[in-house]
Amino acid sequence: MIHKFKISFILFLSIIFFVNLGESKAGSKRKPKWISNRPVDNNYYIGIGKSSKIEFNADYIQIAKNNALADIISEISVKISSNSILSQFEDNSGYKETYEAQIKMAAKDDIEGYEIVDSWEDKEEYWVYYRLSKADYQRKKRERLDRAKNLSKDFFEKAQEAEKEYDINNALIYYVKAFDAIKKYIGEDLSVFTLDGKIYLDNTVYQSIQGIFSRIRIVPEKKVYTLQALSSNNEPVYVKVKLKTDLETQNISNLPVTFSFPDLNINETENVISLNSGKAECTIANMAPKGRTQIVKAELNTDVYFGEDAPDNLLKNLFNERGNKPYGNLNIVVKEIFAYLESQEIFLGNINSNQPITKLFKEELSENFFSFTNDKEIADVFIKINSEVVKGTKLDKHNLHTAFLNCNISITNANSEMEIYNDVINNVKGIKSGSFEIAAQDAISKAELKIKNELIPNIRKINL
């Protein structure tokens, strides 16, 4: 019995010894030299990444890898060609630095063929060591650049052919495609040879687009258009889109034109396409306020070609910085409309002689379209406004009172006696402490905002 006990005890001690020995060896593995002393190799880009096992848990390996690849990218120098279009930007624009940084970050998409050299970890950290052959990277980079340049050149030549045929819409489309094909490599030498000799694609494409823009003319058909406000019977308002050539001007079809009110607080715009005759019709001109001559701007809609504003939209930023978009101005005179107004406003059960809602409508409509008259016989339209503010409830705990406003406006054509506009705002809630009167004033203030922001813009769109 004693003998068996001794044997068991010896086995137990042996197991403990070997377990401790294994733990001692595992814990004694030191950090490799490449962690504290970064390797240098003329033939490879080096990337070393680290992550915390405690902080990132299951993702620590991927995070360390990402950090190592970012380290490789930081070793790859970015040289901006002296012929790059980035030189078009002013030094104080900030775009040049932005694109230089983006060019460097874009290199991440081109990193391939890297290999793992070593890794090390303990209970808290994970380290990984990658490298990338400089020769392989430069070779693949040249191959990608050559493919991009060939594609860009193909689009450029298609754009030139379209321009010769006065197909300006497709010429612009192909020029933008030519630029998009090389925008990842905008800091590189983008020279190619054509039948006309050596060109730098980025600069030549930009100059070609600018050349088209400088020759486009957007010209009104008449010097001044006289219109009736809110009328569907006005004469058509046109501009003609033309291209100046060496001998004549050519009418241009299929070009996108945007009409807008640059000097007025009118957010309405209209996008149209020029016809075969070069004509582009503006149907929003009669939204201009009555009285003095107003400007409607007709401008080439470059968003169709360049896309929306964005920090990385290089071509659009270039034209915002240096280019001039083709445009022309329409001179519009809108004749006034005579309006006869009837209104009633009830304030907490009593007739409100101050009529704040009516005053607001009258002010807004007078500024834009109508001249108000007391003579019903000469009126073009009849306007009726009815509003009422009623008591809500009282919350004694906080001394809060509520009130609600309802309002209706209708506009009738005096000649046809047909109602051409009817709108309501219901249950606009006012809530204030103190009294129902104060809450009612709050409801009126909120209703005034809805009238300005919703009803008045809708009235702009009616036709008499």
ZAGU-744036 format. One record per residue (C-alpha): residue in three letters; x, y, z. Coordinates in steps of 0.001 Angstrom, whole numbers, plus 500000, padded with zeros to 6 digits. Layout:
<rs>
R    r       x       y       z
R  ALA       X       Y       Z
...
</rs>
This chain:
<rs>
R    r       x       y       z
R  MET  500000  500000  500000
R  ILE  502812  502366  500954
R  HIS  504632  501384  497786
R  LYS  501637  502319  495609
R  PHE  501328  505637  497388
R  LYS  504967  506485  496688
R  ILE  504564  505665  493000
R  SER  501433  507868  492736
R  PHE  503139  510736  494540
R  ILE  506164  510545  492230
R  LEU  503890  510595  489172
R  PHE  502037  513633  490541
R  LEU  505278  515536  491094
R  SER  506460  514632  487593
R  ILE  503272  516020  485984
R  ILE  503555  519284  487897
R  PHE  507227  519569  486891
R  PHE  506589  519139  483177
R  VAL  503570  521476  483176
R  ASN  505590  524193  484880
R  LEU  508483  523545  482519
R  GLY  506165  523989  479489
R  GLU  504709  527200  480895
R  SER  508171  528482  481618
R  LYS  509291  527826  478057
R  ALA  506165  529390  476558
R  GLY  506500  532486  478688
R  SER  510214  532752  478007
R  LYS  509740  533356  474222
R  ARG  511090  536853  473829
R  LYS  509900  539559  471471
R  PRO  511695  539254  468130
R  LYS  514165  541972  467166
R  TRP  511962  543287  464341
R  ILE  509530  544666  466943
R  SER  512039  546922  468649
R  ASN  514477  547353  465765
R  ARG  512636  547986  462490
R  PRO  514124  546033  459551
R  VAL  515486  547877  456519
R  ASP  515498  546158  453113
R  ASN  516149  547941  449809
R  ASN  514165  545302  447937
R  TYR  511017  545343  450053
R  TYR  508493  547697  451603
R  ILE  508162  546766  455276
R  GLY  504919  546732  457260
R  ILE  504668  545993  460974
R  GLY  501315  545968  462733
R  LYS  500242  545598  466334
R  SER  496905  545076  468082
R  SER  495650  544539  471605
R  LYS  494077  541181  472371
R  ILE  492298  542688  475348
R  GLU  490789  545635  473470
R  PHE  489896  543941  470179
R  ASN  489393  540346  471325
R  ALA  488222  538304  468280
R  ASP  489394  540840  465645
R  TYR  492932  541370  466873
R  ILE  494595  539423  464028
R  GLN  492779  541355  461273
R  ILE  493420  544679  462980
R  ALA  497132  543965  463257
R  LYS  497171  542996  459562
R  ASN  495400  546232  458583
R  ASN  497897  548233  460602
R  ALA  500781  546416  458904
R  LEU  499372  547162  455426
R  ALA  498898  550805  456382
R  ASP  502528  550795  457473
R  ILE  503556  549468  454051
R  ILE  501558  552215  452333
R  SER  503284  554857  454468
R  GLU  506613  553637  453064
R  ILE  505489  554065  449453
R  SER  506475  557557  448381
R  VAL  504032  559580  446307
R  LYS  505574  561924  443776
R  ILE  503302  564377  442019
R  SER  504272  564887  438392
R  SER  505137  568476  437541
R  ASN  502687  568165  434637
R  SER  499815  566977  436855
R  ILE  496535  568837  436724
R  LEU  496872  569306  440483
R  SER  499068  572266  439601
R  GLN  495861  573973  438368
R  PHE  494738  574497  441951
R  GLU  495673  577607  443859
R  ASP  497963  576950  446821
R  ASN  495370  578276  449265
R  SER  492476  576170  447934
R  GLY  493315  573156  450073
R  TYR  492344  570810  447230
R  LYS  495913  570030  446237
R  GLU  496854  568709  449660
R  THR  493558  566814  449872
R  TYR  494166  565001  446592
R  GLU  497777  564235  447398
R  ALA  496571  562518  450570
R  GLN  493829  560691  448635
R  ILE  496326  559477  446046
R  LYS  498394  557950  448809
R  MET  495375  556299  450432
R  ALA  494233  554986  447035
R  ALA  497439  552943  446957
R  LYS  495788  550634  449497
R  ASP  493512  549294  446729
R  ASP  496572  548400  444649
R  ILE  498458  546528  447365
R  GLU  498699  542860  446424
R  GLY  501355  540157  446564
R  TYR  502485  541021  450104
R  GLU  503737  538160  452255
R  ILE  503908  537452  455957
R  VAL  507422  537177  457364
R  ASP  506766  536568  461058
R  SER  504314  537053  463904
R  TRP  504533  537152  467674
R  GLU  502053  537241  470494
R  ASP  501682  537052  474225
R  LYS  498632  537254  476480
R  GLU  498040  540946  475732
R  GLU  499492  541776  472289
R  TYR  499668  540436  468766
R  TRP  502340  541595  466274
R  VAL  502693  540752  462587
R  TYR  505443  541498  460065
R  TYR  504629  541794  456323
R  ARG  506724  542753  453334
R  LEU  506017  543684  449719
R  SER  508452  543370  446837
R  LYS  509243  546828  445494
R  ALA  509954  545452  442005
R  ASP  506654  543540  441855
R  TYR  504702  546508  443166
R  GLN  506188  548928  440614
R  ARG  505634  546459  437769
R  LYS  501967  545925  438614
R  LYS  501506  549647  439149
R  ARG  502882  550349  435654
R  GLU  500538  547732  434187
R  ARG  497488  549272  435873
R  LEU  498563  552770  434842
R  ASP  499039  551707  431228
R  ARG  495568  550127  431138
R  ALA  494022  553283  432614
R  LYS  495840  555512  430111
R  ASN  494771  553373  427150
R  LEU  491138  553432  428293
R  SER  491287  557181  428852
R  LYS  492849  557748  425446
R  ASP  490075  555706  423803
R  PHE  487375  557831  425462
R  PHE  489293  560999  424613
R  GLU  489372  560123  420906
R  LYS  485629  559325  420963
R  ALA  485008  562708  422582
R  GLN  486982  564468  419847
R  GLU  484987  562696  417130
R  ALA  481691  563670  418798
R  GLU  482858  567276  419119
R  LYS  483686  567425  415389
R  GLU  480116  566292  414646
R  TYR  478720  568987  417023
R  ASP  477399  566211  419281
R  ILE  478393  568246  422311
R  ASN  476413  566201  424837
R  ASN  478262  562979  423974
R  ALA  481555  564851  423652
R  LEU  481230  566015  427266
R  ILE  480172  562533  428404
R  TYR  483244  560945  426775
R  TYR  485613  563636  428077
R  VAL  484386  563001  431634
R  LYS  484799  559238  431136
R  ALA  488328  559867  429887
R  PHE  489077  561786  433068
R  ASP  487417  559224  435357
R  ALA  489562  556456  433849
R  ILE  492768  558107  435122
R  LYS  491653  559961  438258
R  LYS  493221  557334  440556
R  TYR  496565  558103  438943
R  ILE  496226  561862  438735
R  GLY  499642  562468  440293
R  GLU  501443  560217  437779
R  ASP  502903  560985  434365
R  LEU  499770  560690  432218
R  SER  501391  561433  428881
R  VAL  500356  559516  425738
R  PHE  501028  559923  422049
R  THR  498243  560749  419600
R  LEU  498147  561718  415941
R  ASP  498642  565299  417117
R  GLY  501706  564416  419162
R  LYS  502326  563998  422894
R  ILE  499586  565066  425291
R  TYR  499025  564879  429043
R  LEU  495607  563286  429395
R  ASP  494468  564981  432592
R  ASN  495333  568492  431434
R  THR  494185  567966  427857
R  VAL  490800  566554  428888
R  TYR  490246  569455  431303
R  GLN  491234  572005  428635
R  SER  488970  570318  426066
R  ILE  485952  570596  428358
R  GLN  486849  574186  429162
R  GLY  487199  574859  425435
R  ILE  483657  573625  424803
R  PHE  482314  575668  427709
R  SER  483983  578811  426378
R  ARG  482240  578381  423011
R  ILE  478730  577609  424275
R  ARG  476311  580529  424100
R  ILE  472955  580542  425925
R  VAL  470980  583391  424387
R  PRO  467389  584576  425131
R  GLU  465022  584747  422164
R  LYS  463830  588212  423269
R  LYS  465501  591007  425202
R  VAL  462558  591319  427631
R  TYR  459610  588999  428237
R  THR  456423  590585  429620
R  LEU  454245  588028  431411
R  GLN  451078  587873  433468
R  ALA  451690  586442  436927
R  LEU  450316  582922  437502
R  SER  448936  582713  433963
R  SER  449022  579689  431663
R  ASN  448371  581884  428615
R  ASN  451724  583641  428506
R  GLU  453945  583474  425460
R  PRO  456655  580780  425654
R  VAL  459926  581894  427235
R  TYR  462961  580479  425404
R  VAL  466694  580546  425289
R  LYS  468751  579156  422441
R  VAL  471810  577004  423092
R  LYS  474498  577560  420472
R  LEU  478118  576647  419823
R  LYS  480460  579241  418404
R  THR  482605  577903  415552
R  ASP  485215  579529  413311
R  LEU  482630  580551  410728
R  GLU  479217  580575  412447
R  THR  477236  579546  415487
R  GLN  475652  576108  415520
R  ASN  472397  575263  417325
R  ILE  473072  572517  419881
R  SER  470546  569887  420937
R  ASN  470418  567517  423935
R  LEU  472228  569845  426321
R  PRO  470875  570064  429897
R  VAL  469885  573565  431003
R  THR  468808  574691  434467
R  PHE  466614  577757  434989
R  SER  466737  579507  438372
R  PHE  466151  582830  440145
R  PRO  469646  583933  441282
R  ASP  468605  587238  442869
R  LEU  465342  586144  444507
R  ASN  464349  584041  447475
R  ILE  462703  581462  445221
R  ASN  464075  577937  445521
R  GLU  462204  576681  442478
R  THR  464428  575495  439596
R  GLU  463662  573826  436290
R  ASN  465798  571330  434351
R  VAL  465204  570984  430607
R  ILE  466988  569575  427546
R  SER  467616  571711  424471
R  LEU  465695  570685  421355
R  ASN  467059  570109  417839
R  SER  466585  573816  417167
R  GLY  468714  574590  420221
R  LYS  465670  575949  422054
R  ALA  465148  575373  425769
R  GLU  461828  576537  427231
R  CYS  461451  578049  430700
R  THR  458014  577491  432279
R  ILE  458764  578943  435730
R  ALA  459441  582523  434602
R  ASN  455967  583696  435658
R  MET  456837  582821  439274
R  ALA  458984  585931  439361
R  PRO  457551  588736  441516
R  LYS  455422  591401  439866
R  GLY  456664  594813  438889
R  ARG  460323  595521  438192
R  THR  462427  593520  435749
R  GLN  463666  590238  437230
R  ILE  466445  587896  436131
R  VAL  465973  584228  435328
R  LYS  469328  582501  434887
R  ALA  469738  579787  432247
R  GLU  472859  577747  432962
R  LEU  474393  574569  431598
R  ASN  473604  571835  434134
R  THR  477102  570440  434676
R  ASP  475876  568101  437432
R  VAL  474671  565837  434617
R  TYR  478307  565336  433602
R  PHE  480373  565937  436750
R  GLY  478005  564548  439398
R  GLU  477303  566043  442797
R  ASP  479651  568130  444917
R  ALA  482047  565969  446935
R  PRO  485544  566420  448376
R  ASP  486931  563734  446046
R  ASN  485144  564953  442887
R  LEU  488318  566349  441360
R  LEU  486948  567398  437979
R  LYS  483978  569264  439447
R  ASN  486183  570948  442033
R  LEU  488528  572053  439277
R  PHE  485694  573789  437430
R  ASN  484334  575273  440650
R  GLU  487833  576619  441321
R  ARG  488898  577748  437855
R  GLY  486274  577010  435218
R  ASN  483296  579075  434060
R  LYS  479988  577387  433368
R  PRO  478093  578696  430310
R  TYR  474991  580725  431161
R  GLY  472650  583421  429921
R  ASN  470100  585709  431568
R  LEU  466430  586193  430749
R  ASN  464883  589576  431547
R  ILE  461356  589085  432870
R  VAL  458672  591657  433679
R  VAL  455619  590219  435430
R  LYS  452392  592224  435356
R  GLU  450405  592478  438572
R  ILE  447122  590745  439365
R  PHE  444307  592716  441027
R  ALA  442815  590885  443989
R  TYR  439700  591535  446076
R  LEU  440058  590184  449625
R  GLU  437444  589081  452173
R  SER  438503  587658  455531
R  GLN  437333  586813  459029
R  GLU  439430  585801  462012
R  ILE  438072  584495  465330
R  PHE  440286  584651  468419
R  LEU  439088  582580  471392
R  GLY  435447  583160  470508
R  ASN  435726  586826  469545
R  ILE  436268  588562  466206
R  ASN  439932  589535  465904
R  SER  440092  592992  464380
R  ASN  443908  592872  464195
R  GLN  443693  589969  461717
R  PRO  447342  588769  461962
R  ILE  446849  585852  459543
R  THR  445196  588071  456928
R  LYS  447943  590663  457276
R  LEU  450593  588019  456698
R  PHE  448865  586636  453597
R  LYS  448366  590146  452247
R  GLU  452006  591058  452838
R  GLU  453347  587905  451177
R  LEU  450955  588010  448235
R  SER  451470  591732  447664
R  GLU  455212  591259  447530
R  ASN  454956  588516  444936
R  PHE  451878  588694  442705
R  PHE  448844  590668  443787
R  SER  447814  594280  444058
R  PHE  444819  594471  446378
R  THR  441822  596574  445448
R  ASN  438574  597567  447152
R  ASP  436803  597594  443781
R  LYS  435432  594117  443117
R  GLU  434645  595023  439504
R  ILE  438277  595354  438430
R  ALA  439570  592354  440376
R  ASP  441165  589413  438544
R  VAL  440758  587105  441541
R  PHE  438710  586885  444736
R  ILE  440518  585737  447872
R  LYS  438760  584474  451000
R  ILE  440565  583827  454289
R  ASN  438951  582342  457379
R  SER  440827  581464  460537
R  GLU  439898  580587  464089
R  VAL  441880  580054  467276
R  VAL  440140  577974  469969
R  LYS  440993  577072  473538
R  GLY  442580  573727  474263
R  THR  443222  572414  477774
R  LYS  444897  573632  480929
R  LEU  447418  571584  482902
R  ASP  447284  572944  486449
R  LYS  450481  571204  487526
R  HIS  452675  573350  485293
R  ASN  450139  576118  484537
R  LEU  450356  575142  480842
R  HIS  447652  576222  478415
R  THR  447025  574988  474877
R  ALA  445235  576556  471916
R  PHE  444611  575399  468346
R  LEU  444446  577352  465073
R  ASN  442607  576371  461905
R  CYS  442810  578382  458689
R  ASN  441406  578157  455154
R  ILE  442319  580206  452072
R  SER  440593  580009  448702
R  ILE  441293  581874  445455
R  THR  438683  582182  442702
R  ASN  439170  583360  439112
R  ALA  436924  586402  438775
R  ASN  436234  585843  435060
R  SER  435448  582131  435121
R  GLU  434200  582085  438734
R  MET  436118  578828  439154
R  GLU  438059  578143  442327
R  ILE  441702  577783  441354
R  TYR  443237  577278  444795
R  ASN  442069  575979  448154
R  ASP  444226  574991  451094
R  VAL  443909  574557  454840
R  ILE  446095  574314  457889
R  ASN  444485  572464  460759
R  ASN  445123  572069  464465
R  VAL  448262  574148  464723
R  LYS  449010  573759  468417
R  GLY  450188  576542  470682
R  ILE  451336  575711  474197
R  LYS  452503  578215  476796
R  SER  452310  578820  480511
R  GLY  450260  581697  481877
R  SER  447015  581925  479895
R  PHE  445039  580734  476866
R  GLU  445725  584092  475201
R  ILE  449486  583495  475330
R  ALA  449027  579951  474000
R  ALA  446845  581345  471191
R  GLN  449583  583793  470175
R  ASP  452017  580856  470051
R  ALA  449627  578995  467711
R  ILE  449408  582072  465454
R  SER  453228  582347  465290
R  LYS  453542  578696  464298
R  ALA  450810  579073  461687
R  GLU  452599  582051  460157
R  LEU  455681  579868  459561
R  LYS  453578  577196  457841
R  ILE  451963  579830  455638
R  LYS  455345  581220  454555
R  ASN  457017  577849  454034
R  GLU  454143  575773  452618
R  LEU  451135  577735  451380
R  ILE  452863  580650  449647
R  PRO  455170  578352  447579
R  ASN  452073  576396  446504
R  ILE  450272  579570  445453
R  ARG  453242  580334  443175
R  LYS  452320  577267  441128
R  ILE  448673  578036  440370
R  ASN  447442  579033  436917
R  LEU  444745  581661  436446
</rs>
